[in-house]
Amino acid sequence: MASPTYLTDLNLPSNQIADVRPLASLRKLLGLNLRSNRLKDVSALASLTNLTDVFLSENQITDVSALASLTKLKLLFLKNNPLACSGTHGVVPL
């Protein structure tokens, strides 16, 4: 099955998803909801530079530095993740 590269919004909360690599080709995505899954590594989302709204709360994410490339972000929800942050080096400018 071909990847639906035309998608602009994708809502997949509470689906036990652990790998976001299959989403890396969805370059037209503007909104992405992956709340309440099993995500640890979100680095594959770095290629989705059109994203404006991202919901990643309630996962197992410890590092969001890869999201620094998402310069169009307006909303980023990361509540209830075990984020590792020392000083301001872990803060991603929005």
C-alpha positions as protocol buffer text, in pm:
chain_id: "A"
residue {
  index: 1
  type: MET
  ca { x: 0 y: 0 z: 0 }
}
residue {
  index: 2
  type: ALA
  ca { x: 136 y: 342 z: -93 }
}
residue {
  index: 3
  type: SER
  ca { x: 192 y: 599 z: 178 }
}
residue {
  index: 4
  type: PRO
  ca { x: -88 y: 862 z: 192 }
}
residue {
  index: 5
  type: THR
  ca { x: 152 y: 1155 z: 148 }
}
residue {
  index: 6
  type: TYR
  ca { x: -135 y: 1402 z: 96 }
}
residue {
  index: 7
  type: LEU
  ca { x: -251 y: 1385 z: 462 }
}
residue {
  index: 8
  type: THR
  ca { x: -252 y: 1714 z: 652 }
}
residue {
  index: 9
  type: ASP
  ca { x: -385 y: 1592 z: 988 }
}
residue {
  index: 10
  type: LEU
  ca { x: -335 y: 1259 z: 1161 }
}
residue {
  index: 11
  type: ASN
  ca { x: -497 y: 1156 z: 1490 }
}
residue {
  index: 12
  type: LEU
  ca { x: -372 y: 831 z: 1645 }
}
residue {
  index: 13
  type: PRO
  ca { x: -408 y: 870 z: 2023 }
}
residue {
  index: 14
  type: SER
  ca { x: -415 y: 564 z: 2250 }
}
residue {
  index: 15
  type: ASN
  ca { x: -297 y: 308 z: 1994 }
}
residue {
  index: 16
  type: GLN
  ca { x: 14 y: 160 z: 2160 }
}
residue {
  index: 17
  type: ILE
  ca { x: 232 y: 306 z: 1883 }
}
residue {
  index: 18
  type: ALA
  ca { x: 604 y: 272 z: 1958 }
}
residue {
  index: 19
  type: ASP
  ca { x: 764 y: 372 z: 1627 }
}
residue {
  index: 20
  type: VAL
  ca { x: 704 y: 694 z: 1431 }
}
residue {
  index: 21
  type: ARG
  ca { x: 945 y: 614 z: 1146 }
}
residue {
  index: 22
  type: PRO
  ca { x: 659 y: 511 z: 911 }
}
residue {
  index: 23
  type: LEU
  ca { x: 524 y: 867 z: 940 }
}
residue {
  index: 24
  type: ALA
  ca { x: 844 y: 1032 z: 814 }
}
residue {
  index: 25
  type: SER
  ca { x: 720 y: 1048 z: 454 }
}
residue {
  index: 26
  type: LEU
  ca { x: 404 y: 1242 z: 543 }
}
residue {
  index: 27
  type: ARG
  ca { x: 565 y: 1578 z: 460 }
}
residue {
  index: 28
  type: LYS
  ca { x: 234 y: 1767 z: 425 }
}
residue {
  index: 29
  type: LEU
  ca { x: 126 y: 1699 z: 782 }
}
residue {
  index: 30
  type: LEU
  ca { x: 24 y: 2010 z: 974 }
}
residue {
  index: 31
  type: GLY
  ca { x: -130 y: 1843 z: 1278 }
}
residue {
  index: 32
  type: LEU
  ca { x: -21 y: 1524 z: 1452 }
}
residue {
  index: 33
  type: ASN
  ca { x: -180 y: 1369 z: 1761 }
}
residue {
  index: 34
  type: LEU
  ca { x: 10 y: 1074 z: 1908 }
}
residue {
  index: 35
  type: ARG
  ca { x: -101 y: 1124 z: 2268 }
}
residue {
  index: 36
  type: SER
  ca { x: -109 y: 822 z: 2500 }
}
residue {
  index: 37
  type: ASN
  ca { x: 105 y: 582 z: 2301 }
}
residue {
  index: 38
  type: ARG
  ca { x: 439 y: 408 z: 2375 }
}
residue {
  index: 39
  type: LEU
  ca { x: 674 y: 648 z: 2199 }
}
residue {
  index: 40
  type: LYS
  ca { x: 1033 y: 684 z: 2319 }
}
residue {
  index: 41
  type: ASP
  ca { x: 1210 y: 815 z: 2009 }
}
residue {
  index: 42
  type: VAL
  ca { x: 1051 y: 1095 z: 1806 }
}
residue {
  index: 43
  type: SER
  ca { x: 1357 y: 1185 z: 1596 }
}
residue {
  index: 44
  type: ALA
  ca { x: 1186 y: 1063 z: 1277 }
}
residue {
  index: 45
  type: LEU
  ca { x: 941 y: 1354 z: 1311 }
}
residue {
  index: 46
  type: ALA
  ca { x: 1225 y: 1598 z: 1235 }
}
residue {
  index: 47
  type: SER
  ca { x: 1155 y: 1563 z: 861 }
}
residue {
  index: 48
  type: LEU
  ca { x: 794 y: 1681 z: 903 }
}
residue {
  index: 49
  type: THR
  ca { x: 883 y: 2050 z: 884 }
}
residue {
  index: 50
  type: ASN
  ca { x: 529 y: 2168 z: 805 }
}
residue {
  index: 51
  type: LEU
  ca { x: 393 y: 2057 z: 1142 }
}
residue {
  index: 52
  type: THR
  ca { x: 222 y: 2333 z: 1339 }
}
residue {
  index: 53
  type: ASP
  ca { x: 38 y: 2133 z: 1609 }
}
residue {
  index: 54
  type: VAL
  ca { x: 193 y: 1829 z: 1778 }
}
residue {
  index: 55
  type: PHE
  ca { x: 42 y: 1634 z: 2066 }
}
residue {
  index: 56
  type: LEU
  ca { x: 287 y: 1390 z: 2227 }
}
residue {
  index: 57
  type: SER
  ca { x: 165 y: 1388 z: 2588 }
}
residue {
  index: 58
  type: GLU
  ca { x: 156 y: 1066 z: 2789 }
}
residue {
  index: 59
  type: ASN
  ca { x: 432 y: 874 z: 2613 }
}
residue {
  index: 60
  type: GLN
  ca { x: 783 y: 766 z: 2720 }
}
residue {
  index: 61
  type: ILE
  ca { x: 979 y: 1041 z: 2545 }
}
residue {
  index: 62
  type: THR
  ca { x: 1303 y: 1154 z: 2709 }
}
residue {
  index: 63
  type: ASP
  ca { x: 1458 y: 1367 z: 2430 }
}
residue {
  index: 64
  type: VAL
  ca { x: 1286 y: 1618 z: 2204 }
}
residue {
  index: 65
  type: SER
  ca { x: 1597 y: 1785 z: 2058 }
}
residue {
  index: 66
  type: ALA
  ca { x: 1512 y: 1649 z: 1711 }
}
residue {
  index: 67
  type: LEU
  ca { x: 1199 y: 1865 z: 1712 }
}
residue {
  index: 68
  type: ALA
  ca { x: 1415 y: 2180 z: 1689 }
}
residue {
  index: 69
  type: SER
  ca { x: 1387 y: 2154 z: 1309 }
}
residue {
  index: 70
  type: LEU
  ca { x: 1009 y: 2205 z: 1329 }
}
residue {
  index: 71
  type: THR
  ca { x: 1023 y: 2582 z: 1289 }
}
residue {
  index: 72
  type: LYS
  ca { x: 652 y: 2619 z: 1206 }
}
residue {
  index: 73
  type: LEU
  ca { x: 537 y: 2472 z: 1538 }
}
residue {
  index: 74
  type: LYS
  ca { x: 271 y: 2672 z: 1720 }
}
residue {
  index: 75
  type: LEU
  ca { x: 153 y: 2406 z: 1966 }
}
residue {
  index: 76
  type: LEU
  ca { x: 362 y: 2134 z: 2127 }
}
residue {
  index: 77
  type: PHE
  ca { x: 217 y: 1922 z: 2407 }
}
residue {
  index: 78
  type: LEU
  ca { x: 460 y: 1700 z: 2600 }
}
residue {
  index: 79
  type: LYS
  ca { x: 284 y: 1655 z: 2935 }
}
residue {
  index: 80
  type: ASN
  ca { x: 356 y: 1334 z: 3130 }
}
residue {
  index: 81
  type: ASN
  ca { x: 676 y: 1232 z: 2952 }
}
residue {
  index: 82
  type: PRO
  ca { x: 1001 y: 1154 z: 3138 }
}
residue {
  index: 83
  type: LEU
  ca { x: 1188 y: 1435 z: 2961 }
}
residue {
  index: 84
  type: ALA
  ca { x: 1556 y: 1467 z: 3044 }
}
residue {
  index: 85
  type: CYS
  ca { x: 1659 y: 1830 z: 3067 }
}
residue {
  index: 86
  type: SER
  ca { x: 1968 y: 1984 z: 3220 }
}
residue {
  index: 87
  type: GLY
  ca { x: 1955 y: 2361 z: 3235 }
}
residue {
  index: 88
  type: THR
  ca { x: 1824 y: 2532 z: 2923 }
}
residue {
  index: 89
  type: HIS
  ca { x: 2014 y: 2309 z: 2679 }
}
residue {
  index: 90
  type: GLY
  ca { x: 1713 y: 2079 z: 2644 }
}
residue {
  index: 91
  type: VAL
  ca { x: 1471 y: 2360 z: 2564 }
}
residue {
  index: 92
  type: VAL
  ca { x: 1362 y: 2378 z: 2201 }
}
residue {
  index: 93
  type: PRO
  ca { x: 1292 y: 2733 z: 2077 }
}
residue {
  index: 94
  type: LEU
  ca { x: 941 y: 2769 z: 1939 }
}
